[in-house]
């Protein structure tokens, strides 16, 4: 079992996947920062608030809570029951931005791969096909053995 596990881990695809997950994690942090620090303040300003992620509906406060009822972070830390629709909308915006960027990357990669394949096809010499080569071999064999008769078998 250990040997099989080592073979599985040593495969290139698993290592490539691990690298992709690490890069995607770092990329997710960048997108979250872009959304939280640049895009959502603009969206919040358009909708009349300075911080869109602080929009919530307070359902109940924990017993003994004496802090502000408008401070989302303090209420969340205290364990208040609330619906944080602003944070949810922020998460949706994060997802849309990330999906769009991945779409652009995949689209660009497909374009580059198509160009590479086209150049590769143009660079490859146009030689005879396998069928042409087999016909040439057949003709050479027939020429070498004029007494060849197909009804007697492959060796005449």
C-alpha positions as CSV (number, residue, x, y, z in Angstrom):
1,X,0.0,0.0,0.0
2,X,2.8,2.4,0.8
3,X,4.5,1.7,-2.5
4,X,1.2,2.4,-4.4
5,X,0.8,5.6,-2.4
6,X,4.4,6.7,-3.3
7,X,3.7,6.0,-7.0
8,X,0.5,8.0,-6.8
9,X,2.2,11.0,-5.2
10,X,5.2,10.8,-7.6
11,X,3.0,11.1,-10.7
12,X,3.4,14.5,-12.4
13,X,-0.3,15.2,-12.4
14,X,-0.6,15.1,-8.6
15,X,2.4,17.4,-8.2
16,X,1.0,19.8,-10.9
17,X,-2.4,19.8,-9.0
18,X,-0.7,20.6,-5.7
19,X,1.1,23.6,-7.3
20,X,-2.2,24.7,-8.9
21,X,-4.0,24.6,-5.6
22,X,-1.3,26.6,-3.9
23,X,-1.3,29.2,-6.7
24,X,-5.1,29.3,-6.7
25,X,-5.1,29.9,-3.0
26,X,-2.8,32.9,-3.3
27,X,-4.8,34.1,-6.3
28,X,-8.0,33.8,-4.2
29,X,-6.4,36.1,-1.6
30,X,-5.6,38.7,-4.3
31,X,-9.1,38.6,-5.7
32,X,-10.6,38.9,-2.2
33,X,-8.4,41.9,-1.5
34,X,-9.4,43.4,-4.9
35,X,-13.0,42.9,-4.1
36,X,-12.9,44.0,-0.4
37,X,-10.6,46.9,-0.8
38,X,-11.4,48.3,-4.2
39,X,-14.7,47.1,-5.8
40,X,-17.0,46.8,-2.8
41,X,-16.3,50.3,-1.5
42,X,-17.3,51.6,-4.9
43,X,-20.4,49.4,-4.9
44,X,-21.1,50.5,-1.3
45,X,-20.8,54.2,-2.3
46,X,-23.2,53.7,-5.2
47,X,-25.8,52.1,-2.8
48,X,-25.3,54.8,-0.1
49,X,-23.1,53.0,2.4
50,X,-19.4,53.2,3.0
51,X,-18.9,49.5,3.7
52,X,-21.2,47.1,1.7
53,X,-20.0,44.0,3.6
54,X,-21.5,45.5,6.8
55,X,-25.1,45.2,5.6
56,X,-27.0,42.7,7.8
57,X,-30.3,41.9,9.4
58,X,-30.0,41.4,13.2
59,X,-32.2,38.5,14.3
60,X,-31.3,38.4,18.0
61,X,-28.4,39.5,20.3
62,X,-26.7,37.2,22.8
63,X,-27.6,37.6,26.5
64,X,-25.4,40.2,28.2
65,X,-24.3,41.9,24.9
66,X,-23.8,45.6,25.5
67,X,-22.0,46.7,22.4
68,X,-23.2,48.5,19.3
69,X,-26.1,47.0,17.4
70,X,-24.8,48.4,14.2
71,X,-21.2,46.9,14.4
72,X,-21.3,43.8,12.2
73,X,-17.8,42.6,13.3
74,X,-18.6,43.0,17.1
75,X,-22.0,41.3,16.7
76,X,-20.5,38.4,14.8
77,X,-17.7,38.0,17.4
78,X,-20.3,38.0,20.1
79,X,-22.3,35.2,18.4
80,X,-25.4,37.2,17.5
81,X,-27.9,35.6,15.1
82,X,-28.0,37.7,12.0
83,X,-28.3,37.5,8.2
84,X,-25.2,39.0,6.7
85,X,-26.5,39.7,3.2
86,X,-23.7,42.2,2.5
87,X,-21.0,39.7,3.1
88,X,-22.9,37.2,1.0
89,X,-23.1,39.7,-1.9
90,X,-19.4,40.4,-1.4
91,X,-18.7,36.6,-1.8
92,X,-20.8,36.5,-5.0
93,X,-18.9,39.4,-6.4
94,X,-15.6,37.6,-5.5
95,X,-16.8,34.5,-7.3
96,X,-17.9,36.4,-10.4
97,X,-14.5,38.2,-10.6
98,X,-12.6,35.0,-10.1
99,X,-14.7,33.1,-12.6
100,X,-14.2,35.9,-15.2
101,X,-10.5,36.0,-14.7
102,X,-10.3,32.2,-15.0
103,X,-12.4,32.4,-18.1
104,X,-10.0,34.9,-19.6
105,X,-7.0,32.7,-18.7
106,X,-8.5,29.6,-20.2
107,X,-9.6,31.5,-23.3
108,X,-6.1,32.9,-23.7
109,X,-4.5,29.4,-23.1
110,X,-6.7,27.8,-25.8
111,X,-5.8,30.6,-28.2
112,X,-2.1,30.1,-27.6
113,X,-2.4,26.3,-27.9
114,X,-4.3,26.6,-31.1
115,X,-1.6,28.9,-32.6
116,X,1.1,26.5,-31.4
117,X,-0.7,23.6,-33.1
118,X,-1.1,25.5,-36.3
119,X,2.6,26.4,-36.4
120,X,3.4,22.8,-35.6
121,X,1.2,21.6,-38.5
122,X,2.8,24.1,-40.8
123,X,6.3,23.1,-39.8
124,X,5.8,19.4,-40.1
125,X,6.9,18.1,-43.5
126,X,4.0,16.8,-45.6
127,X,5.2,13.3,-46.3
128,X,3.4,10.2,-47.5
129,X,0.6,8.8,-45.4
130,X,0.7,5.3,-43.9
131,X,-1.6,4.1,-46.6
132,X,0.7,5.4,-49.3
133,X,3.7,3.7,-47.7
134,X,1.9,0.4,-47.4
135,X,0.9,0.6,-51.1
136,X,4.6,1.3,-52.0
137,X,5.7,-1.8,-50.0
138,X,3.0,-3.9,-51.7
139,X,4.1,-2.7,-55.1
140,X,7.8,-3.4,-54.3
141,X,7.0,-6.9,-53.1
142,X,4.9,-7.6,-56.2
143,X,7.8,-6.3,-58.4
144,X,10.3,-8.6,-56.5
145,X,8.0,-11.6,-57.0
146,X,6.3,-11.5,-60.4
147,X,5.0,-15.0,-59.9
148,X,3.0,-14.0,-56.8
149,X,-0.6,-15.3,-56.9
150,X,-2.9,-14.0,-54.1
151,X,-5.1,-17.1,-54.4
152,X,-2.2,-19.3,-53.2
153,X,-1.6,-17.4,-50.0
154,X,0.6,-14.5,-48.9
155,X,3.8,-16.3,-49.9
156,X,2.7,-17.4,-53.3
